[in-house]
Amino acid sequence: EGNEPGDSMKITYRELLHKVCQFANILRSQGVKKGDRVSIYLPMILELVIAMLACARIGALHSIVFAGFSADSLCERILDCSCSLLIT
C-alpha cells in the first residue's frame, strides 16, 4: 500500500525474494558489508521495502529518512548515522 489512496501493488514472495537478492548483490558490489550503515531516502514505494530487506539480508544496518524533514534535518540525520552509502 502506498501513500495515495488506491496506490497499491501486488508481488509474490518469490518475486520479492528475487528482487531483494538482486539488490543485495548490488549493495555488495558497492562495498557494503555486514555491520555497515546505509541511509535510505525513498518515498513509500516497493523499492523502499526491497532496500530495507536487502540491507538486512547482508547484515547492514539501515536508517530511513523521509522527505518531510527540512534539508538541514535530513543532512544531520544522514551524517549522524555515519552511513557508508545513501540510497535514493
Secondary structure by P-SEA (a helix, b strand, c coil): ccccccccccccaaaaaaaaaaaaaaaaaacccccbbbbbbccccaaaaaaaaaaaaabbbbbbbcccccaaaaaaaaaaaccccccc
